Amino acid sequence: MTGAGGGRLIVCPTPIGNLEDITLRALSALREADLVACEDTRRTGVLLERYGVQAKLVTYHEHNERERSADLVERMSDGAVVALVSDAGMPLVSDPGFVLVRACVAAGLGVEVLPGPSAALAALVASALPASAWRFAGFLPRKRGGLVEAFAGTETLVAFESPKRVAASLAVLAELDPDRPVAVCRELTKLHEEVVRGPARELAERYARAEPRGEVVLVVGGAPAQTGVDEGAVDAVRRLVAAGAKRRPAAAVVSELTGAPANALYRAAAADR
């Protein structure tokens, strides 16, 4: 797809770790582009040097993307071909690029997107969790309320997480549903790649003892579908907690009295926090 004057944008995924994961098509696009817009010219320069690609680089990152987008659109309108890359993976996926793609579409310029490496997809497949319905959340929320909401979906959840917050995020999930299946995918495609699978309770304990290193993608199994938990039972749990009881024992007691699932009662009551 090309604009009226021949100019266009080519979105090029780059390796997430192993430099051999670059595609032949991406290398061809990088060689033929008039400009390569990248987050860090040094990091992209290492990739290009590895494959003998000579290219003119310009910075395009979160701090200059609006100003730079206007300049790049002007150049493409004059016929230039611009290749957009991020430091790793697919541009726009928790990386800069959205502003530029929107500006190109608004200007009637062609936007060509190449397939390639993606940490989110690699982690999803490696997790061995259902991939028929899944949701990418970018980086997980930092506050408890946001985490509770993120973990409430019934589809598989894929999210980036800071290694410093893995234990805290998993601790919240373990409170909500200790048996929820999780995969912690670390340093994908790199020398020290590791995928650890297990229930939320076990992984929360593991990473509370030893913080993971490197880049982390969390994959979380979907929450069980709600089966119409009785609101009166949930309210009883809330009242016990308000009187000083701990949430999980309170949910267990109300479950025994009403027959409502204890985990469902606990999740419903926990969502109030």
N, C-alpha and C positions, 0 to 999 in steps of 0.2 A: 504494500500500500504506500503510495507516494503522493506528496502534495503537488499542486499545479506546477510549481517551479522546480520539481525534482527533489526538494528538500524533505527530509523526514527524520523521525526519531526511531532508533532501534534500542529496545530495552534488552540488555544482555546480562543474564545471570552469570555469576562467577563462582569459583569453588568456595565451599564453606570451610575448607581446611586443606584437603589434598589437591595440589595444583594440577594433578592429572585429570581432574574431573571437569575441566573446561571442555566445551564441545567444539568440534571442527567448525560448525556454523558460527558460533560466537567468535572464534578466532578470525574467521573470514570477515565478519562484520567489523571487528575492531581494526583490522588492517585497512579496510576500505573507507572507514569513517573519516570525515574531515576533522572532527573533534571527538574526543572521548571525555565525557563529563563524569567525574568520579569524586567520592568522598575524600579520599586521601591519595594524593598523587604518588607518594612514596610507596604505599601498599599496592596500588594498581601498577606502578612501575615495576615492581618485583615480578608480577604476573606477566606483564608484557615482555620484560627482558628474558624471562624463561623461554618464551616461544618466539623470540626474535621479532616482535611486533614494534614497528616504528609508528608512533602516534603522537598527535598534539593533545596534551592533557589540560583540562581546566577543572577547577574545583567546583563541586556542587554538593553542598551539605545542608544540614538543617538550619544553619545560621545565615546562609546566603541564598537559599533556594528561590525566594521570590524575586530578588533582583537578578539572579543569574538566569532564571527561567525566561524573563523578558528578553534578555540578551540572546539566549539560545533560540527562542522562537523567531526573533528578528533574523538571525543567521540562517535558520532553516527556511524562512520565507524567501530568502535570497538564493536558496538552492543548496545549502549545506546539509550534509548527512551527519547527524549527531548520534553517537552511541552512548547510552547511559548505563553506568555500572555502579554498584555499591561496594563496600569493602568485602562483602561475602554474601552469596545467595542471590535471591531475586530482589531487585530494586522495588520499592514501595511496600514490601512486606516487612513492617517495622523498620523501614529504612527510607531515606528521602527519595522523592521522585513523583509523588502524587501531584504536586503543584505543577510540575513540568508537563506531565501527561495531560492534565486537565487543560493547560494553556495550549498545548498542541491541538487537542480536539476542538477547542473553541476557535482556534485560528484556521481550522480546516486542513491541518497538516497530517500526514500519514504517521501512524504509530504501529510499529512492528514489534511484537513481543516474542523473544526466542525462549524455548524451553531450556531447562537446565537445573542445576543443583538447588535444593531447598532444604534447610534444616528441619522445617516443620513437617514436610512430607517424609523425609528420612526417618525422623523420630516416630511418626505415626505408624509406619510400616514395622519398624524395629520393636515397637511396644508390644506387638501381638495382641492389641486391643481392637475392637470392632472399628472398621474404617468405612462402613457403608453410610454412616451419618456421623460427621464430626464437625467441630467448630474450632477455629483458630482465634485466640484471644489476645494475641500480641504479648505484651508483658502483663503478668498478673497484677491485680490491684494490690496496694500495700495495706489498706485498711481491712479490718475483719469483715465488715458488712459487704464490701465489694467481693471479697473472697467467697463468702457464703453464697452470694448471688452467682458467682462464676461457677462454683461447684454444684449448683442446683440443677443444671441442664441434664437431660437424659441422653444426650449424644456424647461421644468421646470428646474430651477437651484437650487441645494442644496449645501450649503456651510457653513463652520464654520466661526464664526466671533468673534473677541474680543468684549466684552461688551463696551469697551471704543471707539470702532469704528463703532458701529451699526448706530448711528445717521449720521455720515459722509458718510458712504456707502449708506444709504437710501436717503440722500440728493442728491447724484449724480443720483441715480435711479429716484428720483422725478423730477429732471430737465429733464431727458431724456423722461420719460413717467409717469406723475403724477398719472395716473389711473391704473398702473400695479399692479396686485394683489400680495400681499406679506404675508407671515406668519413668525412671529418671535417666535421661539420655544425655551423656556428657561427652564433650569433645568429639562430636561426630565427624567421621572421616579422617581424624587426626591420629597420631601415633598412640595416644593414650585413650582412645575411644572406649567408652564403657556404657552399657545399658543394664541398669539394675531394676528388676521387676519384683513386685510384691504388694501386699496390702498396705494401705495408708499407715496403719498403726506401726508396722515393722519399719517402714522406710522413714517415718517421722523420728522414731527412736534412733535409727542408724545415723541419720544426718544431724541429729542433735548432738551426737557424740563426736562426729567428725565432719566438718564442713567440706562439701565437694569443691573441687578445683576446676577452673576453666569455664567454658560456655555450656549452659544447661538448657535443655528443653524438657518440660514436664508433659507427660501424657497421662490423663486421668480418665478412667472408665466412667461412663455415664451414670448418673444417679438413677436408682430404681424409680420406675414410674409411680407417681402417687396414686393410691387406690382409695381416695376419698377419706382421709383421716378425719375422724369425728372432731369438730371444732370444740365441743364440750370437753373432750379428753385433752386436747391441746391446752385449753384454758385451765384445766386442772393442774397440768404440769407447770404452767406459768405461775399459778397461785402458790404452788409448793415452793417454787424457786424464789418468789417474792418473799415468802416466809422464812427463807434461809436455807432451803434444801439445795443440794447440788443438782444440776440439770439431768445428768444421766441416771442417777438413782431415782429421781422423781419420775422420769419417763418410764423406768422399769416398773415402779410401783403402780402407776396409772395403767400401764400395759397389762399388768397382771389382773387388775380390777376390771378393765374394760375389754380386753382382748385386742385392742389396737396395737399395731406393730410398734415396739419400743423405739427402733431407729427412726421411724417416720415421725413419731411424737417428738423425739429429741431434735430432729432437723427442723420441724415446724416451730418449736419453741426457740431454737437457737437463731432462727432467722429474724427474731425480734431484736436482737442485740445490735 
